[in-house]
Amino acid sequence: MSQTQLSVLENGKELTYTFADLMHYHGFGFPGGVAHAFKVMEMALPLLGDGAPCERREIEIRTAFRGPGARDAFEMVTRSLTEGRYVVDPALERPERGETLMRYVFHLTYRGRSVRLQIREGHVRDEFIALGRKSDRTPEEDTRLTWLKQEMSERLLSLPASEVYMVAED
């Protein structure tokens, strides 16, 4: 079953965050991106901390993913954007995975340990990517895109992180 909260440390004191906390910080515009970041952290943080919570201000994030929902979720939990430990790196893209999946790559580092995660197939719809990149959407297409964002968020959150993301070989 999926975790309901993420735990990190701030100077040794535990902080916990739910998906709802992350959405309140983000502002509801990109729930799918927030859900992706939640799943990435749900999987990566226990690996990086060997099962214990990580000190939030020591986590570094590099990703090919450009979305504001994920960026805001990582910022709330780790403060990595504000402190210069969050980098969008196009070199991480995996074009061999196709246009839909190529940017869903996240590389997290903590105290000398690193993990690189990439999305499993079947969790991001081609239609979502196409509509998201379309500059001249109709009102109907905007409505459809909003629905796709929410649907993806709900679907991802219902799954264990290991069914959404996998550890990628460097």
VEXBA-356701 format. One line per field, with one value per residue (C-alpha): chain; residue number from 0; x, y, z; residue in three letters. Coordinates in steps of 0.25 Angstrom, whole numbers. Layout:
<recs>
drenke <- c(A  ...)
tiba <- c(NUM  ...)
c1 <- c(X  ...)
c2 <- c(Y  ...)
c3 <- c(Z  ...)
nuba <- c(ALA  ...)
</recs>
This chain:
<recs>
drenke <- c(A  A  A  A  A  A  A  A  A  A  A  A  A  A  A  A  A  A  A  A  A  A  A  A  A  A  A  A  A  A  A  A  A  A  A  A  A  A  A  A  A  A  A  A  A  A  A  A  A  A  A  A  A  A  A  A  A  A  A  A  A  A  A  A  A  A  A  A  A  A  A  A  A  A  A  A  A  A  A  A  A  A  A  A  A  A  A  A  A  A  A  A  A  A  A  A  A  A  A  A  A  A  A  A  A  A  A  A  A  A  A  A  A  A  A  A  A  A  A  A  A  A  A  A  A  A  A  A  A  A  A  A  A  A  A  A  A  A  A  A  A  A  A  A  A  A  A  A  A  A  A  A  A  A  A  A  A  A  A  A  A  A  A  A  A  A  A  A  A  A)
tiba <- c(0  1  2  3  4  5  6  7  8  9  10  11  12  13  14  15  16  17  18  19  20  21  22  23  24  25  26  27  28  29  30  31  32  33  34  35  36  37  38  39  40  41  42  43  44  45  46  47  48  49  50  51  52  53  54  55  56  57  58  59  60  61  62  63  64  65  66  67  68  69  70  71  72  73  74  75  76  77  78  79  80  81  82  83  84  85  86  87  88  89  90  91  92  93  94  95  96  97  98  99  100  101  102  103  104  105  106  107  108  109  110  111  112  113  114  115  116  117  118  119  120  121  122  123  124  125  126  127  128  129  130  131  132  133  134  135  136  137  138  139  140  141  142  143  144  145  146  147  148  149  150  151  152  153  154  155  156  157  158  159  160  161  162  163  164  165  166  167  168  169)
c1 <- c(0  4  10  1  12  27  37  49  58  61  73  69  54  44  35  24  17  4  0  -10  1  8  -4  -7  7  7  -7  -15  -10  -2  -6  0  14  12  8  20  29  22  24  39  41  33  42  56  56  56  67  75  74  75  61  62  58  68  72  64  74  85  76  80  71  74  63  59  45  41  28  24  16  28  37  28  27  42  44  34  40  54  56  65  61  63  76  81  81  70  74  66  76  72  84  76  66  64  60  60  48  40  34  24  34  47  47  42  55  60  73  74  87  88  101  109  97  90  78  73  58  50  35  30  22  7  6  7  -3  2  -11  -7  7  1  -9  1  10  0  0  -14  -23  -38  -46  -51  -36  -33  -44  -39  -25  -30  -37  -25  -16  -26  -28  -13  -11  -22  -17  -2  -6  -14  -1  11  23  30  19  20  35  47  62  69  83  93)
c2 <- c(0  14  23  34  43  46  48  56  63  77  78  64  67  60  67  60  63  58  59  69  78  78  82  93  99  97  103  92  95  82  71  61  67  67  53  49  56  50  36  39  43  32  22  29  35  21  16  29  28  13  13  25  39  48  62  70  81  70  64  68  66  66  63  65  68  82  83  93  83  74  86  91  78  75  90  88  75  78  93  89  100  111  106  102  87  85  85  83  75  72  63  53  51  37  40  25  23  32  46  42  36  43  54  46  43  47  46  49  49  49  48  41  31  33  27  30  27  26  25  11  10  12  23  35  36  41  50  57  60  65  74  79  84  89  104  107  98  100  102  87  83  91  84  70  74  78  65  57  64  60  46  43  49  40  28  30  32  19  11  7  16  3  1  15  17  8  9  12  7  19)
c3 <- c(0  -2  9  14  18  16  27  27  38  41  50  56  58  50  39  32  20  13  -1  3  10  -3  -11  -1  -3  -18  -21  -28  -43  -45  -36  -45  -44  -29  -29  -37  -27  -15  -21  -24  -10  -4  -11  -11  3  10  0  3  18  19  25  34  31  23  28  18  15  11  0  -15  -26  -41  -51  -66  -61  -63  -56  -46  -37  -35  -33  -22  -15  -15  -9  2  7  4  2  -9  -19  -10  -5  -19  -18  -28  -43  -56  -64  -79  -79  -71  -82  -87  -102  -104  -95  -104  -103  -93  -83  -86  -75  -63  -58  -44  -38  -22  -14  1  9  -2  -6  -19  -26  -40  -42  -55  -57  -61  -74  -74  -64  -73  -84  -98  -98  -86  -91  -105  -98  -88  -99  -108  -108  -114  -106  -108  -95  -97  -98  -85  -78  -83  -78  -64  -63  -68  -58  -46  -51  -52  -38  -32  -40  -36  -21  -20  -24  -16  -21  -26  -36  -42  -41  -43  -39  -52  -55  -58)
nuba <- c(MET  SER  GLN  THR  GLN  LEU  SER  VAL  LEU  GLU  ASN  GLY  LYS  GLU  LEU  THR  TYR  THR  PHE  ALA  ASP  LEU  MET  HIS  TYR  HIS  GLY  PHE  GLY  PHE  PRO  GLY  GLY  VAL  ALA  HIS  ALA  PHE  LYS  VAL  MET  GLU  MET  ALA  LEU  PRO  LEU  LEU  GLY  ASP  GLY  ALA  PRO  CYS  GLU  ARG  ARG  GLU  ILE  GLU  ILE  ARG  THR  ALA  PHE  ARG  GLY  PRO  GLY  ALA  ARG  ASP  ALA  PHE  GLU  MET  VAL  THR  ARG  SER  LEU  THR  GLU  GLY  ARG  TYR  VAL  VAL  ASP  PRO  ALA  LEU  GLU  ARG  PRO  GLU  ARG  GLY  GLU  THR  LEU  MET  ARG  TYR  VAL  PHE  HIS  LEU  THR  TYR  ARG  GLY  ARG  SER  VAL  ARG  LEU  GLN  ILE  ARG  GLU  GLY  HIS  VAL  ARG  ASP  GLU  PHE  ILE  ALA  LEU  GLY  ARG  LYS  SER  ASP  ARG  THR  PRO  GLU  GLU  ASP  THR  ARG  LEU  THR  TRP  LEU  LYS  GLN  GLU  MET  SER  GLU  ARG  LEU  LEU  SER  LEU  PRO  ALA  SER  GLU  VAL  TYR  MET  VAL  ALA  GLU  ASP)
</recs>
